Amino acid sequence: MSLEKLVYSFREAIIAAKKNNESGELFRKFPVGQCGHTSDVLAQYLIDNGCNLVTYVNGTYYGDNIDSRQAHTWLLVDDWVIDITGDQFKYQEELLNYDVPVYIGPVTDFHRLFEINPGGKHEHFGLECDWSNYHELKTWYEIILQYLD
């Protein structure tokens, strides 16, 4: 299956699970505030489907004042940005009113707004059982899988 099909299908599965109230508290407000967790479960899905090198990227937009500070997370696969939560910024003018629900492609002006945090860019190896939220993410991942074609 193509990378595009995997990514679009995964986002659609999240939306379907959310509509059926199966997402629980963790993803209740998806995509708002869920870019890190979503990137983690998407990374697991991509790895499970043959993507050999998945990179996790987390950055911060600092803006002109402390109130405009925003964090955002996405993945890189073969140097292509994979972002399925960018539309959480659609009402934020300083973040270009970014309203793309699924983006796969080269780095955009939107993504360049975020300064990559120290340690914020690293290879992702999938969900790891020593993470404090592993069981939550693993459960949610298994729910999402049920909604995939």
N, C-alpha and C positions, 0 to 999 in steps of 0.2 A: 504494500500500500504506500502511496506517496506521502511525503512529509506533510503536504498541504491537507490531504484527506485526513490524516491522523489528527492534526491540530484542529481543524474545523469540526470534526466529529467529536473530539474531546470537549470542546466548548459547548457544543449542542447537547451533549450528554449531561454536563453540569447544569445547564439551564433546565433540562427535562427533570433531573433529580430535584432541583430547587422547586419547580412547579408542583411536584408531587410531595413536597414537604419532607423529602428524605435527606436533605442536606444537613439537618441539625443546626446547632448554633454556630458551628465553625464557619459555614459558608452562607449563613442566612442573608447577609447583605451583599453577596457576590454581585458584581466584581469589586465593589468598594472595600478597600482595606484588606483585600485577600490576595494580592499579587504574590506574596512570598509563599504562602501555603499552596496556592494554585500552581505556581512554578514548580514546587516540590512534587506534587502529584502528577503534573504533566511530564516532568522529567522522568519519573518512574515509568509512565506509559510509553514515552519515546524510547527509553532504554529497553523496555520489554518488547518493543516492536523493531528492534534492530539498529537504533541510532547509537553509534559507538562512542561519540564524544559529545556530551551535553554540558554546556557551561552555564552556571548560575551567575547572574549579574544583578547586583543591588547597588543602587545609587541614591543620592539625595539632591533635591533641588532646594537651594537655599534662599532664593528670592531676595527681595529688598529688606525684609524684616522677618523676625522669628516666626510670626504668624503665617507666613507663606511657605514655610519649610514643609516639604513633602518627600517621602521615600517612595521608590518604585522598584520592582523586581521583574525581570524577564529572563529568558533563556537565549543562548546562542547555540546554533547547530550549524556546523560548516560556515562559521562567520555570518550567518543569517540570524537576525533578531526574530525570536518567536515570542510574541506578546499577546496574551489572550485576556488581559485585564486593563489595557490602556484606556478603554472607554470610561473608566471610573473618573477620569479627569475632564469629561466633556463640558462641564460647567465652569471650569477654571481658566479664565482668560490668560493668566500668567503662564499656564502650561499649554498654551496654544489651543485651548478648547478641544483637546485631542479626543476624538470620538470613535476611533477605530476599534471594534470589538475583537477582531483577530488580525494581527499583523504578522506577516512573514516576509522578510526582505532585508535589504541593507539598513544600516543604522540611519535613523531619521533625525531631523532637527529636534523633534520631541525628545527622543532618547538621549540626544547630546546635551539636553538641559540638565541632566542628572549627573552629578559628580560621583564617580565610582568610589564607594567607601573602601577604606583599608580592609583587605580581606574579602571585599564584596564581589570579587570575580574569581570563581574557582570551578574546577570540574565537579559535576554532580554525578554521584554514583547511585542515585535512587534513594528511596526511603530507608533510613538506617534505624535499626531497633534500639539504639542507645539515645535517640532523640527523646526529649521529654514529651513531645506531642505525637510520637510515632503511632500509637494505637488509634488516636483520633484520625490522623491522616490516612493510615492504612484502611480503617473502616470506611472513610469517605471515598478513598480510591476504589475499594471494592463495590461501593454503591454506584459510582460513576461507570464502572465497567459493565454493570447490568444494563445501562442505557445506551451502550454503543452497539452499532449495527453488527 
